[in-house]
Amino acid sequence: MKNYIDLDTIKKHLNLDSFWHGDDFILSQYSQIAQDIVEKNIDYPLEELEDEDGDIPSGLAGAILLYIGTLYDNRESVNHSNNTELPLGFRYILDSYRNYNPQNLKNNNSNKCCCNE
């Protein structure tokens, strides 16, 4: 799978020094996981949403960064603090791109996005 977010952008989002490479492998793994999660949540292939430069919509790129941050900050399956989901965060962004009609993929491959643009 193509990596839509480069490592320097991920490090800037996480406030990590670009010259430090100690977590590069895990950040790359998290990036792939986040892309998979976004694709499954919107039920639409990211590659079908690419523009002519090979970029995906900025909202989806932002959702990927948010999810990478969540994975990086919560590296264990148990969290001992009381966290709440941000109301206009990851799920809100993905809902605006979600393919609510599975027939769109089967019958009309020319649709690049499920949202009204």
C-alpha positions as CSV (number, residue, x, y, z in Angstrom):
1,M,0.0,0.0,0.0
2,K,1.2,3.5,-0.9
3,N,2.2,5.7,2.1
4,Y,0.2,8.9,1.8
5,I,1.9,10.7,4.8
6,D,5.6,11.1,4.8
7,L,7.7,10.5,7.9
8,D,8.7,14.1,8.3
9,T,5.0,15.2,8.4
10,I,4.2,12.5,10.9
11,K,7.1,13.7,13.1
12,K,6.0,17.3,12.9
13,H,2.4,16.3,13.9
14,L,3.8,14.4,16.9
15,N,6.3,17.2,17.8
16,L,9.2,14.9,17.3
17,D,12.6,16.0,16.1
18,S,13.1,15.2,12.5
19,F,16.8,14.1,13.1
20,W,15.8,11.5,15.7
21,H,15.2,8.1,14.1
22,G,14.5,5.9,17.1
23,D,10.8,5.4,16.3
24,D,10.9,5.6,12.5
25,F,10.0,1.9,12.1
26,I,7.0,2.0,14.5
27,L,5.8,5.3,13.0
28,S,5.9,3.8,9.5
29,Q,3.9,0.8,10.9
30,Y,1.4,3.1,12.5
31,S,1.0,5.0,9.3
32,Q,0.1,1.9,7.4
33,I,-2.3,0.8,10.2
34,A,-4.0,4.2,10.2
35,Q,-4.4,4.2,6.4
36,D,-6.0,0.7,6.6
37,I,-8.3,1.9,9.3
38,V,-9.4,5.0,7.4
39,E,-10.0,2.9,4.2
40,K,-12.1,0.4,6.1
41,N,-14.1,3.2,7.9
42,I,-15.0,5.0,4.7
43,D,-15.5,1.7,2.8
44,Y,-13.7,3.2,-0.2
45,P,-10.1,2.6,-1.5
46,L,-7.8,5.5,-0.8
47,E,-6.2,5.1,-4.2
48,E,-9.5,5.9,-5.9
49,L,-9.6,9.2,-4.1
50,E,-6.2,10.4,-5.3
51,D,-5.9,13.6,-7.2
52,E,-3.7,14.0,-10.3
53,D,-0.7,14.5,-8.0
54,G,-1.4,11.2,-6.1
55,D,-2.6,13.0,-3.0
56,I,-5.7,12.1,-1.0
57,P,-8.1,14.7,0.3
58,S,-6.7,16.8,3.1
59,G,-9.4,15.7,5.5
60,L,-8.4,12.1,5.1
61,A,-4.8,12.9,5.5
62,G,-5.7,14.7,8.7
63,A,-7.6,11.7,9.9
64,I,-4.6,9.5,9.3
65,L,-2.4,11.8,11.3
66,L,-5.0,11.9,14.1
67,Y,-5.0,8.1,14.2
68,I,-1.2,7.8,14.1
69,G,-1.1,10.2,17.1
70,T,-3.6,8.0,19.0
71,L,-1.6,4.9,18.3
72,Y,1.7,6.6,19.3
73,D,0.4,8.1,22.5
74,N,-1.5,4.9,23.5
75,R,1.0,2.1,22.8
76,E,-0.7,-0.3,25.3
77,S,-4.1,-1.9,25.2
78,V,-4.9,-0.6,28.7
79,N,-5.3,3.1,29.5
80,H,-5.3,4.1,33.1
81,S,-6.6,7.7,32.6
82,N,-10.0,8.9,31.7
83,N,-10.0,9.8,28.0
84,T,-12.9,11.1,25.9
85,E,-13.2,11.3,22.2
86,L,-12.9,14.7,20.6
87,P,-16.3,15.6,19.1
88,L,-14.9,16.8,15.8
89,G,-12.0,14.4,15.5
90,F,-11.2,11.2,13.7
91,R,-14.8,9.7,13.3
92,Y,-16.3,13.1,12.4
93,I,-13.8,13.5,9.5
94,L,-14.3,9.9,8.3
95,D,-18.1,10.2,8.3
96,S,-17.9,12.9,5.8
97,Y,-16.1,10.6,3.3
98,R,-17.9,7.3,4.2
99,N,-19.5,5.4,1.3
100,Y,-23.0,4.8,2.6
101,N,-24.0,3.1,-0.7
102,P,-22.0,-0.1,-1.4
103,Q,-23.6,-0.2,-4.8
104,N,-21.5,2.8,-5.8
105,L,-18.4,0.7,-5.9
106,K,-19.9,-2.1,-7.9
107,N,-22.0,-0.1,-10.4
108,N,-20.1,3.2,-10.8
109,N,-16.4,3.0,-10.6
110,S,-16.1,6.5,-12.0
111,N,-17.2,8.0,-8.7
112,K,-14.1,9.2,-7.0
113,C,-15.8,10.1,-3.7
114,C,-19.0,9.2,-1.9
115,C,-19.5,12.7,-0.5
116,N,-21.3,15.5,-2.3
117,E,-18.6,17.8,-3.7
